[in-house]
């Protein structure tokens, strides 16, 4: 009994100490928050060197001909952005609807609207690029409910905090391991409006078996195929969301239809299209991709089959 009580108590203790601090920080104006981000950048990049070896290795794999000068420039820009994203996630606790709509805009609302406004459920997929946190503002425009697939946080109090933050913008989180069952249940229910299922598709599988090897950033690397399989099973259109960082604290989202009728596509073709769309986005500004993740746990040369 004590063994179960202690972790739960420690989770609550940590949450009780940390949450009031991040809530207070979230109330600060953006100019102060970005000053804090600049301080974090100095600590994380220049002092601690957080995951610098992982970041450098990833960039070199994706861009093998990059010069040392360009590599360091990309690294520095990435870590600045990395700190900004952390601060912006904290701000999400108390950001207002008006602030969110001003800071994340969409260029072609009608693309997703052709499904959501006509009561056709859909899948939205994107990668860890620019701002994926504030993309939840889409539900303000369409008045639909969204379901985001995520990995549960070990601390149950912080996990609830994340759920509550997303819930402010009509987004309900579904644990990744329960996604197939939960999505089927949601689709069987009666809904006044169409629903959207959001997937971040660029997570690296823990092993290279039973995954699809897709061309991505100068190599082949395994991708999860669950999104494609769910789309085909339920005939859900698959739309890619590309986010552009316009300037500090401001983003622009653009929709691109990958598959309106997913069963018209060969196996893994939709997954390949996602990998290509994300790579094209990264090539425009590599510094806004999350290179701290181990992107290339498993790789093959592009000419290997």
C-alpha positions, 0 to 999 in steps of 0.5 A: 500500500505504501508503495502505491501511496508514495508515487501518487503523493509525490506526483501531487506534491510536485504538481502543487509546487510547479503548477502555481508557478507556471500559472503565474508565468502564463499571466505575464505579457508576451514581451516579458515571456519572450525575455524569459525565453531568451534567458532560457536559450542562453542556459539551454544552448550555451550552458547546459547544451541540452541534447546538442549532440542529438540535434547536430546528428539529426541535422547532419543526417537530413542535410549531409552537405551542410557547412559547419557555419550553416549548421551552427546557425541552424542550431542556434535558431532552433534552440531560440524557437525551442525555448519560445515554444516552451513559453508559448505552451505555458501561455496556453494555460491562460491565453484568451480566444482573441490572442489565440486567433491573432497569433495563429491564422489560417490561409485556406479555411475552406479546405477543411471546411469542405468536410467539416461544414458538410458533416464529414468527419476527417483526420488532420495530420501534422508534425512537430514543426513550428507551433502545433499547440496553437493549431487548436484554434481551428475549432473556434472557426469551425465550431466542431469538436476535435480529438487529439491523439497523444501519449499520456503523461506519467504524472496524472495531475499534469496529464489532467492539466494538459487535457483541461488546456486542450478542452478549452478549445473543444479538443478532447485527448485520446491516449494513443494506445486506445486510439483505434477503439475510441475513434470507432466509438466516437464515429458510432455516436450521434454528433450535431457537427462533424468531428476531426481527429488530430494526429502528430505523425512523425514520432519514431517507432520504438522498433523497425518491425511492422512499420513502413519505411518512407523516404524522409529527409535524405534517408528512409526511416520507419513511420507508424501506419495507424493513421492510414489504416484508420482512415481507410477503415472509416473512409475519413479524408486525410488533410495535412496542416503545414504551419509557417512561423511568420514572426516571433509568436505569430503563425500561419496554418495552411491545409493540404488534402492528402487523400479525400477518399483514402481507399483509392490509394495503395497501401502506404501511399498516404504515409509517403505523402505525409512524409513528403509534405512534412519534408518540404515544410522542413526544407523551407526553414529547418530551424523550426523542426523539433530536432531534439527528438531522436528522429532517425533511430533506424535508417536505410539508404534511399536506394535500399528497398 
